[in-house]
Amino acid sequence: MDKENKETKGEIIFNIDVMLARRKMSVTELSQRVGITLANMSILKTGKAKALRVTTLAALCEALDCQPGDLLEYCRGEP
């Protein structure tokens, strides 16, 4: 791919920290409610995850009493 046709891809932003603050919940408590390790929850929270299972997303929504759109945000890349 040459430089002229190269596009910067957008990214998905995880807003888990925002929802945790709104719910006054710790990362540890959320990881226990969702059933994933604290290390994996930290990866999600910091946005370093490369994938997210739909079942995990559903469990996050259940634990935080929210919708998927409250947790995920798409940010366009710069061309």
PyMOL commands that place a pseudoatom at each C-alpha (Angstrom):
pseudoatom trace, name=CA, resn=MET, resi=1, chain=A, elem=C, hetatm=0, pos=[0.000, 0.000, 0.000]
pseudoatom trace, name=CA, resn=ASP, resi=2, chain=A, elem=C, hetatm=0, pos=[1.519, 3.335, -0.966]
pseudoatom trace, name=CA, resn=LYS, resi=3, chain=A, elem=C, hetatm=0, pos=[1.482, 6.405, 1.275]
pseudoatom trace, name=CA, resn=GLU, resi=4, chain=A, elem=C, hetatm=0, pos=[-1.181, 8.218, -0.768]
pseudoatom trace, name=CA, resn=ASN, resi=5, chain=A, elem=C, hetatm=0, pos=[-3.751, 5.432, -0.358]
pseudoatom trace, name=CA, resn=LYS, resi=6, chain=A, elem=C, hetatm=0, pos=[-2.923, 4.609, 3.252]
pseudoatom trace, name=CA, resn=GLU, resi=7, chain=A, elem=C, hetatm=0, pos=[-5.819, 5.286, 5.601]
pseudoatom trace, name=CA, resn=THR, resi=8, chain=A, elem=C, hetatm=0, pos=[-5.581, 5.407, 9.363]
pseudoatom trace, name=CA, resn=LYS, resi=9, chain=A, elem=C, hetatm=0, pos=[-8.166, 3.109, 10.849]
pseudoatom trace, name=CA, resn=GLY, resi=10, chain=A, elem=C, hetatm=0, pos=[-10.485, 4.250, 13.580]
pseudoatom trace, name=CA, resn=GLU, resi=11, chain=A, elem=C, hetatm=0, pos=[-10.574, 2.678, 16.986]
pseudoatom trace, name=CA, resn=ILE, resi=12, chain=A, elem=C, hetatm=0, pos=[-13.064, 1.491, 19.562]
pseudoatom trace, name=CA, resn=ILE, resi=13, chain=A, elem=C, hetatm=0, pos=[-12.850, 3.312, 22.886]
pseudoatom trace, name=CA, resn=PHE, resi=14, chain=A, elem=C, hetatm=0, pos=[-13.920, 1.422, 26.012]
pseudoatom trace, name=CA, resn=ASN, resi=15, chain=A, elem=C, hetatm=0, pos=[-15.743, 3.665, 28.485]
pseudoatom trace, name=CA, resn=ILE, resi=16, chain=A, elem=C, hetatm=0, pos=[-15.724, 1.147, 31.321]
pseudoatom trace, name=CA, resn=ASP, resi=17, chain=A, elem=C, hetatm=0, pos=[-14.035, 3.591, 33.689]
pseudoatom trace, name=CA, resn=VAL, resi=18, chain=A, elem=C, hetatm=0, pos=[-16.829, 6.130, 33.104]
pseudoatom trace, name=CA, resn=MET, resi=19, chain=A, elem=C, hetatm=0, pos=[-19.500, 3.548, 33.933]
pseudoatom trace, name=CA, resn=LEU, resi=20, chain=A, elem=C, hetatm=0, pos=[-17.564, 2.359, 36.984]
pseudoatom trace, name=CA, resn=ALA, resi=21, chain=A, elem=C, hetatm=0, pos=[-17.458, 5.920, 38.307]
pseudoatom trace, name=CA, resn=ARG, resi=22, chain=A, elem=C, hetatm=0, pos=[-21.181, 6.400, 37.665]
pseudoatom trace, name=CA, resn=ARG, resi=23, chain=A, elem=C, hetatm=0, pos=[-21.984, 3.156, 39.486]
pseudoatom trace, name=CA, resn=LYS, resi=24, chain=A, elem=C, hetatm=0, pos=[-19.429, 3.788, 42.255]
pseudoatom trace, name=CA, resn=MET, resi=25, chain=A, elem=C, hetatm=0, pos=[-18.004, 0.332, 41.627]
pseudoatom trace, name=CA, resn=SER, resi=26, chain=A, elem=C, hetatm=0, pos=[-14.403, -0.881, 41.741]
pseudoatom trace, name=CA, resn=VAL, resi=27, chain=A, elem=C, hetatm=0, pos=[-12.667, -2.722, 38.923]
pseudoatom trace, name=CA, resn=THR, resi=28, chain=A, elem=C, hetatm=0, pos=[-12.259, -5.679, 41.277]
pseudoatom trace, name=CA, resn=GLU, resi=29, chain=A, elem=C, hetatm=0, pos=[-15.977, -5.828, 42.005]
pseudoatom trace, name=CA, resn=LEU, resi=30, chain=A, elem=C, hetatm=0, pos=[-16.831, -5.579, 38.308]
pseudoatom trace, name=CA, resn=SER, resi=31, chain=A, elem=C, hetatm=0, pos=[-14.399, -8.357, 37.367]
pseudoatom trace, name=CA, resn=GLN, resi=32, chain=A, elem=C, hetatm=0, pos=[-15.982, -10.608, 40.002]
pseudoatom trace, name=CA, resn=ARG, resi=33, chain=A, elem=C, hetatm=0, pos=[-19.516, -9.837, 38.809]
pseudoatom trace, name=CA, resn=VAL, resi=34, chain=A, elem=C, hetatm=0, pos=[-18.593, -10.423, 35.165]
pseudoatom trace, name=CA, resn=GLY, resi=35, chain=A, elem=C, hetatm=0, pos=[-16.538, -13.529, 35.885]
pseudoatom trace, name=CA, resn=ILE, resi=36, chain=A, elem=C, hetatm=0, pos=[-13.260, -12.515, 34.257]
pseudoatom trace, name=CA, resn=THR, resi=37, chain=A, elem=C, hetatm=0, pos=[-9.854, -12.012, 35.820]
pseudoatom trace, name=CA, resn=LEU, resi=38, chain=A, elem=C, hetatm=0, pos=[-8.784, -8.641, 37.118]
pseudoatom trace, name=CA, resn=ALA, resi=39, chain=A, elem=C, hetatm=0, pos=[-5.943, -8.682, 34.568]
pseudoatom trace, name=CA, resn=ASN, resi=40, chain=A, elem=C, hetatm=0, pos=[-8.371, -9.165, 31.664]
pseudoatom trace, name=CA, resn=MET, resi=41, chain=A, elem=C, hetatm=0, pos=[-10.693, -6.486, 33.061]
pseudoatom trace, name=CA, resn=SER, resi=42, chain=A, elem=C, hetatm=0, pos=[-7.745, -4.085, 33.193]
pseudoatom trace, name=CA, resn=ILE, resi=43, chain=A, elem=C, hetatm=0, pos=[-6.947, -4.869, 29.547]
pseudoatom trace, name=CA, resn=LEU, resi=44, chain=A, elem=C, hetatm=0, pos=[-10.539, -4.015, 28.606]
pseudoatom trace, name=CA, resn=LYS, resi=45, chain=A, elem=C, hetatm=0, pos=[-10.592, -0.908, 30.777]
pseudoatom trace, name=CA, resn=THR, resi=46, chain=A, elem=C, hetatm=0, pos=[-7.383, 0.503, 29.285]
pseudoatom trace, name=CA, resn=GLY, resi=47, chain=A, elem=C, hetatm=0, pos=[-8.528, -0.179, 25.727]
pseudoatom trace, name=CA, resn=LYS, resi=48, chain=A, elem=C, hetatm=0, pos=[-5.702, -2.608, 24.967]
pseudoatom trace, name=CA, resn=ALA, resi=49, chain=A, elem=C, hetatm=0, pos=[-8.045, -5.499, 24.159]
pseudoatom trace, name=CA, resn=LYS, resi=50, chain=A, elem=C, hetatm=0, pos=[-7.978, -6.781, 20.579]
pseudoatom trace, name=CA, resn=ALA, resi=51, chain=A, elem=C, hetatm=0, pos=[-11.315, -8.585, 20.878]
pseudoatom trace, name=CA, resn=LEU, resi=52, chain=A, elem=C, hetatm=0, pos=[-14.366, -8.765, 23.118]
pseudoatom trace, name=CA, resn=ARG, resi=53, chain=A, elem=C, hetatm=0, pos=[-16.756, -11.682, 23.318]
pseudoatom trace, name=CA, resn=VAL, resi=54, chain=A, elem=C, hetatm=0, pos=[-20.415, -10.829, 23.000]
pseudoatom trace, name=CA, resn=THR, resi=55, chain=A, elem=C, hetatm=0, pos=[-21.087, -12.858, 26.157]
pseudoatom trace, name=CA, resn=THR, resi=56, chain=A, elem=C, hetatm=0, pos=[-18.546, -10.718, 28.045]
pseudoatom trace, name=CA, resn=LEU, resi=57, chain=A, elem=C, hetatm=0, pos=[-20.156, -7.547, 26.691]
pseudoatom trace, name=CA, resn=ALA, resi=58, chain=A, elem=C, hetatm=0, pos=[-23.556, -8.816, 27.834]
pseudoatom trace, name=CA, resn=ALA, resi=59, chain=A, elem=C, hetatm=0, pos=[-22.152, -9.619, 31.289]
pseudoatom trace, name=CA, resn=LEU, resi=60, chain=A, elem=C, hetatm=0, pos=[-20.635, -6.124, 31.515]
pseudoatom trace, name=CA, resn=CYS, resi=61, chain=A, elem=C, hetatm=0, pos=[-23.988, -4.584, 30.590]
pseudoatom trace, name=CA, resn=GLU, resi=62, chain=A, elem=C, hetatm=0, pos=[-25.752, -6.733, 33.184]
pseudoatom trace, name=CA, resn=ALA, resi=63, chain=A, elem=C, hetatm=0, pos=[-23.265, -5.866, 35.941]
pseudoatom trace, name=CA, resn=LEU, resi=64, chain=A, elem=C, hetatm=0, pos=[-23.266, -2.141, 35.131]
pseudoatom trace, name=CA, resn=ASP, resi=65, chain=A, elem=C, hetatm=0, pos=[-26.984, -1.923, 34.237]
pseudoatom trace, name=CA, resn=CYS, resi=66, chain=A, elem=C, hetatm=0, pos=[-26.249, -0.262, 30.908]
pseudoatom trace, name=CA, resn=GLN, resi=67, chain=A, elem=C, hetatm=0, pos=[-26.397, -0.714, 27.137]
pseudoatom trace, name=CA, resn=PRO, resi=68, chain=A, elem=C, hetatm=0, pos=[-23.446, -1.699, 24.888]
pseudoatom trace, name=CA, resn=GLY, resi=69, chain=A, elem=C, hetatm=0, pos=[-23.358, 1.832, 23.485]
pseudoatom trace, name=CA, resn=ASP, resi=70, chain=A, elem=C, hetatm=0, pos=[-22.692, 3.153, 26.989]
pseudoatom trace, name=CA, resn=LEU, resi=71, chain=A, elem=C, hetatm=0, pos=[-19.476, 1.117, 27.091]
pseudoatom trace, name=CA, resn=LEU, resi=72, chain=A, elem=C, hetatm=0, pos=[-18.193, 1.344, 23.513]
pseudoatom trace, name=CA, resn=GLU, resi=73, chain=A, elem=C, hetatm=0, pos=[-17.466, 4.342, 21.316]
pseudoatom trace, name=CA, resn=TYR, resi=74, chain=A, elem=C, hetatm=0, pos=[-16.061, 4.508, 17.788]
pseudoatom trace, name=CA, resn=CYS, resi=75, chain=A, elem=C, hetatm=0, pos=[-13.446, 7.170, 17.100]
pseudoatom trace, name=CA, resn=ARG, resi=76, chain=A, elem=C, hetatm=0, pos=[-12.511, 7.815, 13.448]
pseudoatom trace, name=CA, resn=GLY, resi=77, chain=A, elem=C, hetatm=0, pos=[-8.865, 7.758, 12.506]
pseudoatom trace, name=CA, resn=GLU, resi=78, chain=A, elem=C, hetatm=0, pos=[-7.149, 10.704, 10.897]
pseudoatom trace, name=CA, resn=PRO, resi=79, chain=A, elem=C, hetatm=0, pos=[-6.646, 10.242, 7.113]
for i in range(1, 79): cmd.bond("trace and resi %d" % i, "trace and resi %d" % (i + 1))
show_as sticks, trace
zoom trace
